[in-house]
Amino acid sequence: MRLSNEWQDYECLDAGDGEKLERWGSIILRRPEPSAMWPIEKGNEWENISGTYFRYKDGGGHWEFNETLPEYWTINYKELTFKVSPTNFKHTGLFPEQATNWDFMMDKIKNANRKIKVLNLFAYTGAATIACSKAGADVVHVDSAKGMVAWAKENMYLSHLENNYIRYIVDDCLKFVEREIRRGNKYDAIVMDPPSYGRGPNGEVWKLEHNLAYLVQKCSELLSDEPLFFLINAYTTGISSTVLYNILKITIEKKYGGKVDNGEIGLPISKNGLVLPCGIYGRWQN
């Protein structure tokens, strides 16, 4: 388990009974969390909150706020700044558990002693993009959702990276990779955060269990002669991190050597020292 335990502006205060309580700067939010299946005793801290997300039984949900919140606010992780805003699908635009992966990528890029070109697929609001850019890499950011790419650009400005090379693209990730292969473009590092299910801007259907292995295989054709790392994040229920390990082992490691590792990522729960599991990763590094 790799923990994102170096936050100052974010804190998982408590979790259990299918919920989590989080501090985002000075704002406290209460959200559903299916992985928090253990029982807890909820104290007064669960009531003195800024907002709660209620999930509908048939899917979706809504926020109820106990105070007037700004449309968005910002939080910092080390030298990175992010826009945070509660969305109608429960998320806030940022996954703080990914900080351990940002640290990994930034360290690899800073210590490469050469210019690194990164491809970020299913790039969402661009936290990994600005982490890699802040470390000195050129980044190509691809996501099928126009609104998320716009949010990612806001994060770029918040971290004062507008003069760095970041190319933002709204596209189906698999189709983009296939076109990049035909164009002969190469990347030193690839990071992806594929959803369980999704649709591209032109209705392309993505299913992780059907498409992931093929996508990684195609991405292997985009890597440069001296690739630095290949990182896969996943949140799909029922998928073991060993699946990611196996895919990277028979594609990237087989072709380039290096080593693969895998596991869970999580957040420390400040109330009791427990850990909230937040997803899986598989990563290759040279």
C-alpha positions as CSV (number, residue, x, y, z in Angstrom):
1,M,0.0,0.0,0.0
2,R,1.4,3.4,-1.0
3,L,0.0,6.2,1.1
4,S,-0.5,9.8,0.1
5,N,0.5,11.1,3.5
6,E,2.2,14.4,2.8
7,W,-0.8,16.6,2.4
8,Q,-1.3,19.9,4.4
9,D,-4.5,21.2,2.7
10,Y,-6.3,17.9,2.5
11,E,-7.2,15.4,5.2
12,C,-9.3,12.3,5.4
13,L,-10.8,12.9,8.9
14,D,-12.8,9.7,9.3
15,A,-14.3,6.9,7.2
16,G,-16.6,4.0,7.8
17,D,-20.2,2.8,7.4
18,G,-19.9,3.5,3.7
19,E,-18.9,7.2,4.0
20,K,-15.9,9.4,4.3
21,L,-15.4,12.8,6.0
22,E,-12.8,15.0,4.3
23,R,-11.2,18.4,4.9
24,W,-10.5,20.4,1.7
25,G,-8.6,23.4,3.0
26,S,-11.1,24.8,5.6
27,I,-14.2,23.1,4.0
28,I,-15.4,19.8,5.4
29,L,-17.3,17.5,3.0
30,R,-19.1,14.2,3.6
31,R,-19.3,11.8,0.7
32,P,-20.3,8.1,0.1
33,E,-17.3,5.7,0.1
34,P,-18.2,2.1,-0.8
35,S,-14.8,0.8,0.3
36,A,-15.3,2.0,3.9
37,M,-17.2,-1.1,4.9
38,W,-16.1,-1.1,8.6
39,P,-18.3,0.2,11.4
40,I,-17.5,3.4,13.2
41,E,-18.9,5.6,15.9
42,K,-19.7,9.0,14.3
43,G,-19.0,11.9,16.6
44,N,-20.0,15.5,16.4
45,E,-17.4,16.1,13.7
46,W,-19.8,14.3,11.3
47,E,-22.4,17.0,11.9
48,N,-20.4,20.2,11.8
49,I,-19.7,20.1,8.1
50,S,-20.0,22.3,5.0
51,G,-21.8,19.8,2.7
52,T,-23.1,16.3,2.3
53,Y,-23.5,14.3,-0.9
54,F,-26.6,12.1,-0.9
55,R,-26.7,9.2,-3.4
56,Y,-30.0,8.1,-5.0
57,K,-30.9,4.5,-4.9
58,D,-31.2,4.3,-8.7
59,G,-27.9,6.1,-9.3
60,G,-26.7,9.7,-9.2
61,G,-27.3,12.0,-6.3
62,H,-27.1,15.6,-5.0
63,W,-25.3,17.9,-2.6
64,E,-26.8,19.6,0.3
65,F,-24.8,22.4,1.9
66,N,-25.0,23.8,5.4
67,E,-23.3,27.1,4.4
68,T,-22.8,29.1,1.2
69,L,-19.7,27.8,-0.5
70,P,-17.8,29.5,-3.3
71,E,-18.3,28.1,-6.8
72,Y,-14.7,26.7,-6.4
73,W,-11.7,27.1,-4.2
74,T,-8.1,26.0,-4.4
75,I,-5.8,23.7,-2.3
76,N,-2.1,23.1,-2.6
77,Y,0.0,20.0,-2.6
78,K,3.6,21.1,-2.2
79,E,4.2,23.4,-5.2
80,L,1.1,22.4,-7.1
81,T,-2.3,24.2,-6.9
82,F,-5.6,22.7,-7.8
83,K,-9.1,23.9,-8.3
84,V,-11.7,22.1,-6.1
85,S,-15.5,22.2,-6.7
86,P,-18.2,19.7,-5.7
87,T,-19.7,18.3,-8.9
88,N,-23.1,16.7,-9.4
89,F,-21.5,13.2,-9.7
90,K,-20.0,13.3,-6.2
91,H,-16.4,14.2,-7.1
92,T,-14.5,17.4,-6.4
93,G,-12.3,17.4,-9.5
94,L,-9.3,16.0,-7.6
95,F,-8.3,12.6,-6.3
96,P,-5.9,13.3,-3.4
97,E,-4.8,9.7,-3.0
98,Q,-2.9,10.1,-6.3
99,A,-0.4,12.4,-4.6
100,T,1.9,9.4,-4.1
101,N,1.9,8.9,-7.9
102,W,2.6,12.6,-8.5
103,D,5.6,12.3,-6.3
104,F,6.9,9.3,-8.1
105,M,6.6,10.9,-11.5
106,M,8.1,14.2,-10.4
107,D,11.1,12.4,-8.9
108,K,11.7,10.3,-12.0
109,I,11.5,13.4,-14.3
110,K,13.7,15.6,-12.2
111,N,16.4,13.0,-11.9
112,A,16.3,12.0,-15.6
113,N,18.9,14.6,-16.5
114,R,17.3,15.1,-19.9
115,K,14.1,16.5,-21.4
116,I,11.2,14.1,-20.9
117,K,8.0,14.0,-23.0
118,V,5.0,12.6,-21.2
119,L,1.6,11.4,-22.6
120,N,-1.3,11.6,-20.1
121,L,-4.3,9.5,-21.2
122,F,-7.8,9.8,-19.6
123,A,-6.2,12.8,-18.0
124,Y,-9.3,14.2,-16.3
125,T,-8.6,17.6,-14.6
126,G,-4.9,17.3,-15.2
127,A,-3.3,16.8,-11.7
128,A,-0.7,14.4,-13.2
129,T,-0.2,16.8,-16.1
130,I,0.7,19.7,-13.9
131,A,2.8,17.5,-11.7
132,C,4.9,16.3,-14.7
133,S,5.0,19.8,-16.1
134,K,6.2,21.3,-12.8
135,A,9.0,18.7,-12.8
136,G,10.1,20.0,-16.2
137,A,8.5,17.6,-18.7
138,D,6.7,18.4,-21.9
139,V,3.2,17.0,-21.6
140,V,0.4,15.9,-24.0
141,H,-2.9,15.7,-22.1
142,V,-5.7,13.7,-23.7
143,D,-9.3,13.3,-22.4
144,S,-12.6,12.8,-24.2
145,A,-14.6,15.3,-21.9
146,K,-14.3,18.9,-23.1
147,G,-15.3,20.2,-19.7
148,M,-12.6,18.3,-17.9
149,V,-10.0,19.5,-20.3
150,A,-11.1,23.1,-19.6
151,W,-10.8,22.4,-15.9
152,A,-7.3,21.0,-16.5
153,K,-6.3,24.3,-18.2
154,E,-7.5,26.2,-15.1
155,N,-5.2,24.0,-13.0
156,M,-2.4,24.8,-15.3
157,Y,-2.8,28.6,-14.8
158,L,-3.2,28.1,-11.0
159,S,0.2,26.4,-10.9
160,H,1.7,29.1,-13.2
161,L,2.6,26.7,-15.9
162,E,1.1,28.5,-18.9
163,N,4.6,29.1,-20.3
164,N,5.4,25.4,-20.2
165,Y,4.8,23.0,-23.1
166,I,1.4,21.4,-22.4
167,R,-0.8,20.3,-25.3
168,Y,-4.4,19.8,-24.4
169,I,-6.5,17.5,-26.7
170,V,-10.1,16.5,-26.6
171,D,-10.2,13.0,-28.2
172,D,-10.8,9.3,-27.7
173,C,-7.6,8.0,-26.1
174,L,-7.3,4.8,-28.1
175,K,-7.9,6.6,-31.4
176,F,-5.4,9.2,-30.4
177,V,-2.7,6.6,-29.6
178,E,-3.3,4.9,-32.9
179,R,-2.9,8.2,-34.8
180,E,0.3,9.0,-32.9
181,I,1.8,5.7,-33.9
182,R,1.0,6.5,-37.6
183,R,2.5,10.0,-37.2
184,G,5.7,8.5,-35.7
185,N,5.6,10.4,-32.4
186,K,7.4,9.1,-29.4
187,Y,7.1,9.6,-25.6
188,D,9.5,8.9,-22.8
189,A,6.7,8.3,-20.2
190,I,3.0,7.4,-20.3
191,V,0.5,7.7,-17.5
192,M,-3.2,6.6,-17.8
193,D,-6.2,6.6,-15.5
194,P,-8.7,4.6,-17.5
195,P,-12.4,4.4,-16.3
196,S,-14.3,1.2,-16.0
197,Y,-16.6,2.4,-18.8
198,G,-16.7,5.5,-20.9
199,R,-17.5,7.1,-24.2
200,G,-15.3,9.1,-26.5
201,P,-16.4,12.5,-28.0
202,N,-17.9,10.7,-31.0
203,G,-19.6,7.9,-29.1
204,E,-16.6,5.5,-29.0
205,V,-17.2,2.9,-26.3
206,W,-14.5,2.1,-23.7
207,K,-14.6,-1.0,-21.5
208,L,-11.6,-1.5,-19.3
209,E,-11.7,-5.3,-19.2
210,H,-12.0,-5.4,-23.0
211,N,-9.7,-2.6,-24.1
212,L,-7.0,-2.0,-21.5
213,A,-4.5,-4.7,-22.6
214,Y,-4.8,-3.7,-26.3
215,L,-4.3,0.0,-25.3
216,V,-1.1,-0.7,-23.3
217,Q,0.2,-2.8,-26.2
218,K,-0.4,0.0,-28.6
219,C,1.2,2.5,-26.2
220,S,4.3,0.4,-26.1
221,E,4.8,1.4,-29.8
222,L,4.8,5.0,-28.7
223,L,7.7,4.7,-26.2
224,S,11.0,6.2,-27.1
225,D,14.3,4.2,-27.2
226,E,15.0,5.2,-23.5
227,P,11.6,5.2,-21.8
228,L,11.4,6.4,-18.2
229,F,8.1,5.1,-16.8
230,F,4.7,3.7,-17.5
231,L,2.0,4.2,-14.9
232,I,-1.6,2.8,-14.8
233,N,-4.1,3.9,-12.2
234,A,-7.4,2.1,-11.9
235,Y,-10.5,2.3,-9.7
236,T,-12.5,-0.6,-11.3
237,T,-14.2,-2.7,-8.7
238,G,-13.1,-6.4,-8.8
239,I,-9.9,-5.7,-10.8
240,S,-6.7,-6.8,-9.0
241,S,-3.5,-4.8,-9.2
242,T,-2.0,-8.1,-10.4
243,V,-3.9,-7.7,-13.6
244,L,-2.0,-4.4,-14.2
245,Y,1.3,-6.0,-13.2
246,N,0.7,-8.9,-15.7
247,I,-0.2,-6.5,-18.6
248,L,2.9,-4.4,-18.0
249,K,5.1,-7.4,-17.5
250,I,4.2,-9.0,-20.9
251,T,4.2,-5.7,-22.8
252,I,6.5,-3.0,-21.5
253,E,9.0,-5.0,-19.4
254,K,9.3,-7.7,-22.1
255,K,10.3,-5.0,-24.7
256,Y,12.3,-2.6,-22.6
257,G,13.5,-4.5,-19.5
258,G,13.3,-2.5,-16.3
259,K,11.0,-3.6,-13.5
260,V,7.2,-3.6,-12.7
261,D,5.5,-3.2,-9.4
262,N,1.9,-3.0,-8.4
263,G,-0.3,-2.5,-5.4
264,E,-2.9,-0.3,-3.7
265,I,-2.9,3.4,-3.0
266,G,-4.6,4.9,0.0
267,L,-5.2,7.7,2.4
268,P,-4.4,7.8,6.1
269,I,-7.5,8.4,8.3
270,S,-6.4,10.9,10.9
271,K,-9.0,10.0,13.5
272,N,-7.8,6.5,14.2
273,G,-4.7,5.7,12.1
274,L,-6.6,3.3,9.8
275,V,-6.1,3.5,6.0
276,L,-8.8,4.2,3.4
277,P,-8.1,2.1,0.3
278,C,-8.5,4.2,-2.8
279,G,-7.6,2.2,-5.9
280,I,-4.8,0.2,-7.5
281,Y,-1.8,1.0,-9.6
282,G,0.7,-0.9,-11.8
283,R,3.9,0.8,-12.9
284,W,6.9,0.1,-14.9
285,Q,10.2,2.0,-14.6
286,N,13.5,1.8,-16.3
